[in-house]
């Protein structure tokens, strides 16, 4: 293998590592009178309020064509998923009702990558989180008769202060998607789940620099640039 081939392969490997924090968040829909994971993961749709939330967490991307961060989601997780990106963050939302005909095992696998869950619950009084769908932080949303949406944040002590949403807050549906997205991202940061990618890229960049460092004087360097561009 030539030096140029080594350089190209290492550069492609470096480019494959995201340069931004990346987060995967699970999204569940729990209808009335549902308790076990089998019933919950069997849902193929949801209420108008739930659909409004999902459609506005980011923008829906085609998982087969999407070139950004996808976490562990494949086309077996459905044809599309909400995706959000800014200059420093990429977030993908694995929505259980999109998983379609996937097996319960696959659905749990897709959700298992998410340490943060967003759970829409139609009947909060009879809701108990299922241990088969684990999460370090669970942002539980339930619609109220007043048309507001009540927020509960379940997790270890101190985890309910991730913000901007906090425990026992009530929010208008129009403001909810952005607040949920930002709270989920902050919860992921609190759990340090985005640091691994940044550290991996830093290590890969340091390796690239050490391996391909070339000692040249300025005259030789600029001469080679001009020769390659001509």
TORKOL-4160 file (C-alpha; in steps of 0.2 Angstrom, whole numbers, padded with zeros to 4 digits, m for minus):
230
<pt num="1" X="0000" Y="0000" Z="0000"/>
<pt num="2" X="0007" Y="0017" Z="m0005"/>
<pt num="3" X="0009" Y="0032" Z="0006"/>
<pt num="4" X="m0005" Y="0041" Z="m0004"/>
<pt num="5" X="m0017" Y="0026" Z="m0001"/>
<pt num="6" X="m0013" Y="0026" Z="0018"/>
<pt num="7" X="m0017" Y="0045" Z="0018"/>
<pt num="8" X="m0033" Y="0043" Z="0008"/>
<pt num="9" X="m0040" Y="0028" Z="0019"/>
<pt num="10" X="m0035" Y="0037" Z="0035"/>
<pt num="11" X="m0044" Y="0053" Z="0029"/>
<pt num="12" X="m0060" Y="0043" Z="0024"/>
<pt num="13" X="m0060" Y="0035" Z="0042"/>
<pt num="14" X="m0058" Y="0052" Z="0050"/>
<pt num="15" X="m0072" Y="0059" Z="0039"/>
<pt num="16" X="m0083" Y="0045" Z="0045"/>
<pt num="17" X="m0083" Y="0050" Z="0063"/>
<pt num="18" X="m0096" Y="0064" Z="0067"/>
<pt num="19" X="m0088" Y="0081" Z="0071"/>
<pt num="20" X="m0103" Y="0085" Z="0082"/>
<pt num="21" X="m0111" Y="0078" Z="0097"/>
<pt num="22" X="m0123" Y="0064" Z="0093"/>
<pt num="23" X="m0138" Y="0058" Z="0102"/>
<pt num="24" X="m0151" Y="0045" Z="0100"/>
<pt num="25" X="m0168" Y="0047" Z="0109"/>
<pt num="26" X="m0182" Y="0034" Z="0110"/>
<pt num="27" X="m0200" Y="0040" Z="0108"/>
<pt num="28" X="m0215" Y="0029" Z="0115"/>
<pt num="29" X="m0233" Y="0030" Z="0113"/>
<pt num="30" X="m0244" Y="0022" Z="0127"/>
<pt num="31" X="m0263" Y="0022" Z="0124"/>
<pt num="32" X="m0276" Y="0020" Z="0138"/>
<pt num="33" X="m0277" Y="0003" Z="0147"/>
<pt num="34" X="m0259" Y="m0002" Z="0141"/>
<pt num="35" X="m0246" Y="m0007" Z="0153"/>
<pt num="36" X="m0234" Y="m0021" Z="0146"/>
<pt num="37" X="m0220" Y="m0018" Z="0133"/>
<pt num="38" X="m0229" Y="m0030" Z="0121"/>
<pt num="39" X="m0245" Y="m0019" Z="0120"/>
<pt num="40" X="m0235" Y="m0003" Z="0120"/>
<pt num="41" X="m0223" Y="m0009" Z="0106"/>
<pt num="42" X="m0237" Y="m0015" Z="0096"/>
<pt num="43" X="m0244" Y="0002" Z="0093"/>
<pt num="44" X="m0244" Y="0008" Z="0075"/>
<pt num="45" X="m0251" Y="0025" Z="0077"/>
<pt num="46" X="m0255" Y="0038" Z="0090"/>
<pt num="47" X="m0266" Y="0053" Z="0095"/>
<pt num="48" X="m0266" Y="0070" Z="0086"/>
<pt num="49" X="m0256" Y="0077" Z="0100"/>
<pt num="50" X="m0243" Y="0063" Z="0099"/>
<pt num="51" X="m0241" Y="0065" Z="0080"/>
<pt num="52" X="m0239" Y="0084" Z="0082"/>
<pt num="53" X="m0225" Y="0081" Z="0094"/>
<pt num="54" X="m0216" Y="0068" Z="0083"/>
<pt num="55" X="m0218" Y="0079" Z="0067"/>
<pt num="56" X="m0210" Y="0094" Z="0075"/>
<pt num="57" X="m0195" Y="0086" Z="0085"/>
<pt num="58" X="m0185" Y="0089" Z="0070"/>
<pt num="59" X="m0188" Y="0085" Z="0052"/>
<pt num="60" X="m0193" Y="0068" Z="0045"/>
<pt num="61" X="m0178" Y="0059" Z="0036"/>
<pt num="62" X="m0178" Y="0044" Z="0025"/>
<pt num="63" X="m0167" Y="0032" Z="0034"/>
<pt num="64" X="m0162" Y="0023" Z="0018"/>
<pt num="65" X="m0156" Y="0039" Z="0010"/>
<pt num="66" X="m0151" Y="0049" Z="0026"/>
<pt num="67" X="m0132" Y="0052" Z="0027"/>
<pt num="68" X="m0132" Y="0060" Z="0044"/>
<pt num="69" X="m0131" Y="0052" Z="0061"/>
<pt num="70" X="m0144" Y="0037" Z="0063"/>
<pt num="71" X="m0138" Y="0029" Z="0079"/>
<pt num="72" X="m0143" Y="0011" Z="0077"/>
<pt num="73" X="m0158" Y="0014" Z="0067"/>
<pt num="74" X="m0160" Y="0004" Z="0051"/>
<pt num="75" X="m0174" Y="0003" Z="0038"/>
<pt num="76" X="m0180" Y="m0011" Z="0050"/>
<pt num="77" X="m0185" Y="0003" Z="0061"/>
<pt num="78" X="m0196" Y="0010" Z="0048"/>
<pt num="79" X="m0194" Y="0021" Z="0033"/>
<pt num="80" X="m0191" Y="0037" Z="0042"/>
<pt num="81" X="m0187" Y="0045" Z="0059"/>
<pt num="82" X="m0186" Y="0063" Z="0066"/>
<pt num="83" X="m0169" Y="0070" Z="0064"/>
<pt num="84" X="m0162" Y="0087" Z="0071"/>
<pt num="85" X="m0145" Y="0095" Z="0068"/>
<pt num="86" X="m0137" Y="0111" Z="0073"/>
<pt num="87" X="m0119" Y="0117" Z="0071"/>
<pt num="88" X="m0114" Y="0106" Z="0086"/>
<pt num="89" X="m0127" Y="0093" Z="0088"/>
<pt num="90" X="m0135" Y="0079" Z="0079"/>
<pt num="91" X="m0150" Y="0070" Z="0086"/>
<pt num="92" X="m0161" Y="0055" Z="0079"/>
<pt num="93" X="m0177" Y="0050" Z="0087"/>
<pt num="94" X="m0182" Y="0032" Z="0086"/>
<pt num="95" X="m0201" Y="0032" Z="0086"/>
<pt num="96" X="m0208" Y="0015" Z="0091"/>
<pt num="97" X="m0224" Y="0017" Z="0081"/>
<pt num="98" X="m0213" Y="0019" Z="0066"/>
<pt num="99" X="m0205" Y="0002" Z="0069"/>
<pt num="100" X="m0220" Y="m0007" Z="0060"/>
<pt num="101" X="m0219" Y="m0025" Z="0058"/>
<pt num="102" X="m0202" Y="m0027" Z="0066"/>
<pt num="103" X="m0201" Y="m0041" Z="0080"/>
<pt num="104" X="m0202" Y="m0035" Z="0098"/>
<pt num="105" X="m0184" Y="m0040" Z="0100"/>
<pt num="106" X="m0179" Y="m0028" Z="0086"/>
<pt num="107" X="m0190" Y="m0014" Z="0093"/>
<pt num="108" X="m0181" Y="m0016" Z="0110"/>
<pt num="109" X="m0164" Y="m0017" Z="0102"/>
<pt num="110" X="m0168" Y="0000" Z="0093"/>
<pt num="111" X="m0174" Y="0008" Z="0109"/>
<pt num="112" X="m0160" Y="0000" Z="0119"/>
<pt num="113" X="m0147" Y="0012" Z="0112"/>
<pt num="114" X="m0157" Y="0026" Z="0119"/>
<pt num="115" X="m0153" Y="0031" Z="0137"/>
<pt num="116" X="m0166" Y="0044" Z="0136"/>
<pt num="117" X="m0184" Y="0041" Z="0132"/>
<pt num="118" X="m0199" Y="0052" Z="0128"/>
<pt num="119" X="m0215" Y="0043" Z="0133"/>
<pt num="120" X="m0232" Y="0050" Z="0128"/>
<pt num="121" X="m0245" Y="0043" Z="0140"/>
<pt num="122" X="m0264" Y="0045" Z="0137"/>
<pt num="123" X="m0269" Y="0040" Z="0154"/>
<pt num="124" X="m0255" Y="0045" Z="0167"/>
<pt num="125" X="m0265" Y="0039" Z="0182"/>
<pt num="126" X="m0263" Y="0021" Z="0177"/>
<pt num="127" X="m0246" Y="0022" Z="0169"/>
<pt num="128" X="m0231" Y="0012" Z="0176"/>
<pt num="129" X="m0214" Y="0011" Z="0166"/>
<pt num="130" X="m0210" Y="m0006" Z="0160"/>
<pt num="131" X="m0193" Y="m0012" Z="0165"/>
<pt num="132" X="m0191" Y="m0021" Z="0148"/>
<pt num="133" X="m0189" Y="m0004" Z="0141"/>
<pt num="134" X="m0176" Y="0004" Z="0152"/>
<pt num="135" X="m0170" Y="0022" Z="0152"/>
<pt num="136" X="m0159" Y="0032" Z="0163"/>
<pt num="137" X="m0171" Y="0047" Z="0160"/>
<pt num="138" X="m0189" Y="0046" Z="0155"/>
<pt num="139" X="m0198" Y="0062" Z="0149"/>
<pt num="140" X="m0216" Y="0057" Z="0152"/>
<pt num="141" X="m0229" Y="0068" Z="0143"/>
<pt num="142" X="m0248" Y="0067" Z="0146"/>
<pt num="143" X="m0262" Y="0078" Z="0139"/>
<pt num="144" X="m0273" Y="0087" Z="0151"/>
<pt num="145" X="m0292" Y="0092" Z="0149"/>
<pt num="146" X="m0286" Y="0110" Z="0149"/>
<pt num="147" X="m0277" Y="0106" Z="0132"/>
<pt num="148" X="m0260" Y="0108" Z="0140"/>
<pt num="149" X="m0247" Y="0094" Z="0142"/>
<pt num="150" X="m0241" Y="0089" Z="0159"/>
<pt num="151" X="m0223" Y="0084" Z="0161"/>
<pt num="152" X="m0215" Y="0071" Z="0172"/>
<pt num="153" X="m0196" Y="0068" Z="0172"/>
<pt num="154" X="m0192" Y="0051" Z="0179"/>
<pt num="155" X="m0174" Y="0046" Z="0183"/>
<pt num="156" X="m0161" Y="0046" Z="0197"/>
<pt num="157" X="m0161" Y="0060" Z="0210"/>
<pt num="158" X="m0156" Y="0076" Z="0202"/>
<pt num="159" X="m0160" Y="0070" Z="0184"/>
<pt num="160" X="m0176" Y="0080" Z="0184"/>
<pt num="161" X="m0167" Y="0096" Z="0183"/>
<pt num="162" X="m0161" Y="0094" Z="0165"/>
<pt num="163" X="m0171" Y="0109" Z="0158"/>
<pt num="164" X="m0179" Y="0118" Z="0150"/>
<pt num="165" X="m0193" Y="0106" Z="0155"/>
<pt num="166" X="m0194" Y="0102" Z="0173"/>
<pt num="167" X="m0204" Y="0090" Z="0183"/>
<pt num="168" X="m0223" Y="0094" Z="0185"/>
<pt num="169" X="m0223" Y="0108" Z="0172"/>
<pt num="170" X="m0237" Y="0110" Z="0160"/>
<pt num="171" X="m0234" Y="0116" Z="0143"/>
<pt num="172" X="m0244" Y="0122" Z="0127"/>
<pt num="173" X="m0244" Y="0109" Z="0113"/>
<pt num="174" X="m0236" Y="0122" Z="0101"/>
<pt num="175" X="m0221" Y="0125" Z="0112"/>
<pt num="176" X="m0219" Y="0107" Z="0117"/>
<pt num="177" X="m0209" Y="0099" Z="0103"/>
<pt num="178" X="m0194" Y="0111" Z="0104"/>
<pt num="179" X="m0194" Y="0110" Z="0123"/>
<pt num="180" X="m0194" Y="0091" Z="0123"/>
<pt num="181" X="m0180" Y="0090" Z="0110"/>
<pt num="182" X="m0169" Y="0102" Z="0120"/>
<pt num="183" X="m0173" Y="0093" Z="0137"/>
<pt num="184" X="m0169" Y="0076" Z="0129"/>
<pt num="185" X="m0152" Y="0083" Z="0122"/>
<pt num="186" X="m0148" Y="0091" Z="0139"/>
<pt num="187" X="m0152" Y="0074" Z="0147"/>
<pt num="188" X="m0141" Y="0065" Z="0135"/>
<pt num="189" X="m0127" Y="0077" Z="0139"/>
<pt num="190" X="m0130" Y="0075" Z="0158"/>
<pt num="191" X="m0127" Y="0056" Z="0155"/>
<pt num="192" X="m0112" Y="0060" Z="0145"/>
<pt num="193" X="m0118" Y="0050" Z="0130"/>
<pt num="194" X="m0111" Y="0062" Z="0117"/>
<pt num="195" X="m0094" Y="0063" Z="0124"/>
<pt num="196" X="m0088" Y="0046" Z="0116"/>
<pt num="197" X="m0090" Y="0052" Z="0098"/>
<pt num="198" X="m0080" Y="0068" Z="0101"/>
<pt num="199" X="m0066" Y="0059" Z="0110"/>
<pt num="200" X="m0065" Y="0046" Z="0096"/>
<pt num="201" X="m0064" Y="0060" Z="0083"/>
<pt num="202" X="m0050" Y="0069" Z="0094"/>
<pt num="203" X="m0040" Y="0053" Z="0095"/>
<pt num="204" X="m0042" Y="0049" Z="0077"/>
<pt num="205" X="m0037" Y="0067" Z="0072"/>
<pt num="206" X="m0021" Y="0065" Z="0083"/>
<pt num="207" X="m0017" Y="0049" Z="0076"/>
<pt num="208" X="m0019" Y="0056" Z="0058"/>
<pt num="209" X="m0007" Y="0071" Z="0062"/>
<pt num="210" X="0006" Y="0060" Z="0070"/>
<pt num="211" X="0006" Y="0047" Z="0056"/>
<pt num="212" X="0006" Y="0059" Z="0041"/>
<pt num="213" X="0016" Y="0073" Z="0048"/>
<pt num="214" X="0028" Y="0079" Z="0035"/>
<pt num="215" X="0044" Y="0090" Z="0038"/>
<pt num="216" X="0046" Y="0102" Z="0024"/>
<pt num="217" X="0052" Y="0120" Z="0023"/>
<pt num="218" X="0040" Y="0133" Z="0018"/>
<pt num="219" X="0048" Y="0134" Z="0000"/>
<pt num="220" X="0046" Y="0116" Z="m0003"/>
<pt num="221" X="0028" Y="0116" Z="0004"/>
<pt num="222" X="0021" Y="0130" Z="m0007"/>
<pt num="223" X="0030" Y="0123" Z="m0022"/>
<pt num="224" X="0021" Y="0106" Z="m0020"/>
<pt num="225" X="0005" Y="0115" Z="m0018"/>
<pt num="226" X="0007" Y="0125" Z="m0034"/>
<pt num="227" X="0013" Y="0109" Z="m0043"/>
<pt num="228" X="m0003" Y="0099" Z="m0038"/>
<pt num="229" X="m0015" Y="0113" Z="m0043"/>
<pt num="230" X="m0007" Y="0116" Z="m0060"/>
